Each structure stands twice: as structure tokens, then as C-alpha cells.
Amino acid sequence: MDRRVTSRWLFDTSVYVAVLRDEAFAREFRPRYLRDIPHTHFSSVVAQELLAGARTPRHERQAGALYEPFERARRIVTPSHRVWKEAGTLLAALARKQPRFRSKLARGFLNDVLIALSARGIGAAVVTRNGEDFRLIQQFRTFGLDVI
């Protein structure tokens, strides 16, 4: 993605999970994260996904260490009522266009839609390792996307 397109970033859960689980990725990603952190927001949807995936108190603390600085800086993005309605409309359109899509709902696709629409709402690009789902969303809504 052309970095001039946006000056705001919203990292998807897939990026944070990779940082927590893959030391090599974390080392490689660190310079970009440090460079982009002043322009990065954190999605409450991502916080929920990280906490839902935490299997131990240590994992919960790790998740908190990721989102708490954004809470203090007041850079948490939470989907509004309008975004929830738009997500429902988008999911219905996807289901009509691609009936096979219904299986995606079972694996958290709604969260990806909420993240994408929230990012669009603040003029941010989504940074993700999950290009397939976010490119599918882009067929219905325009938003910045950087697949890493």
C-alpha cells in the first residue's frame, strides 16, 4: 500500500496474534510498528478477539499490554450503531452475491467487517495478515488495506 494514501492505521487481530506467537515476525514487524504507532488506533473488536483467545492469565496480561496504551491515549475505535447496521447490510449483500459466504460467519467474519468499517470511519487503513477476508469486504466497501 502506498503510505501516502493514509496517515492512520488500524492493525487487525491477525497482526497482534502473529507478534505474540512468532518471535521472528515480531522482530521483523517492530520497526514498522514503532514508526506507525503515533498514527495507529486500536479497535475494541480486536481487544475482544484477543481477550476471547486468551487461555491463561498471562495471555490476558499480554492482550492488555497491547491495548491499554491506546486506552490511555484515547485512541480506541469502537463500532457505532451506524457501523453495526452497515455491517448487517454488507453481510446480507455478501450472502446474496455469494451463498458460500454464509460459512464465513461462523469464523468471525463479522468482526473483520466491523474492523474494516471502523477503520474507514476514521480514515485509517487496516493492516492485516488476513488478506482474503478483507479483500472480499473491499468488493462491497472502499477502505484502505495493507496486507503484510
N, C-alpha and C positions, 0 to 999 in steps of 0.2 A: 504494500500500500504506500502511496505517496504521502510522506509525513506532512506535506504542506496542506493536505486536504483537511486535516483536523488538528486541533491542539489539545483535545481531550480524549482520554482513554478510559475504557471500562473493561477490565480483564474478566473473562469468563472463568467459571469454576475449573474448567479443564486445565487452565494455566496454573492456578494455585495448587491443584492436586499434583500436577507434574513437578512443581517446585518442592512440594513436601515429600514426594516419593522417589524422585530421581535426582541424585546429587549432581550428576553431570549436566542435566538440563538446568538445574538451579544455578550452577556456576556460569553456564553459558548465558542464561537469561538475566543474571544480576546486573550487568552494565546497562541493559535496556531499561530494566525496572528502575534503577537509580536515576537514569536520565529522564524517564517519563513520570516518575512519582509526583512531581509538582502539578502535573496536569491529569492525574488519574483520580477517578472516583470509584467507589466500591458499591456494588449492588447488594441490596438487602436480600435479594434472591440467592446470590452467591453465598452470603453468610448462612442462610438457611440450609443450602445444599452442603456446605462444609460441616456445619453442626450436625446435620442429619447423618452424614457419613462418618462422624467421629465415633470410634468404637471404644475409646478409653478416655479417661480424664486428661491424659497427656494430649491426645488428639484434639480434645475440646480447647485446651490451652493454646495449642498451635493455631487453631482456627481463630481464636480470639486475638492472638498476636498479629494476625493478618488484617482483621477488620477494625480493631479498636483504634489504631492511629487515625483511620478515616472518620470514625465516630467523633474523636476529639477535634478533628479539623472540620467537622460538619460537611463532609463530602460523601455522604451515603445517599444513594439514589434508590428510592422506593417507588414501585409502580403505583400510579394514581388510579382512581376509579375509571377514568377515561382510558388509561392504558389497559386495564383488565378487560374493559368492553371491547377495545380494539383487538386484543389478543383473541377473544372469543370469536369475533368476526373473521379474523385471519385464519383461525383453526377451522372454522366452518368452510371457508373458501378452499382451503387446502384439502379438506376431506371430500369436497365436491369434485375438485380437479383431479385428485389422486387418491382414489379409495384405499390403496395400500397404506396410505399415510396413517390411518387410524391406529396401527400398531405402535407408532412413534409416541402416542400419548402416554402409553404405559411406561415409557422410559424417560420421562421428564422433559419432553419436547416443549410443553407449556412454559417451563422455566426458561428455556432458550428464547422463546418468543418474548417473554416478559423482559429478559435482559436486553434483547435487540431493540425493542420498542422504548425501553427506558433510556438506553444509550442514545437513540435517535432524538428523544425528547430533550436531551441536554446538549445535543450536537457533538456527541462523542462517538468514536469508533469502537467496536467490540474487538478485543484481541482474544483469540481462541486457538485451541489445537483441534477443535471440532468443526472443521470447515464444511462438512457435508450438511449438517443441520442448518447452520447459519446461511449457507448459500441457498438452501431451499426457502428459508424465510425471505431472503432478498428477492425471490421471484414475486413476492406479494407486497413488500415494503422496502423502500430505499433507506439504507443506513450504511455507515462506514464499517468496513470489516478488514481485519488484518489477521490472516491465518498464519500461525508460526509453527 
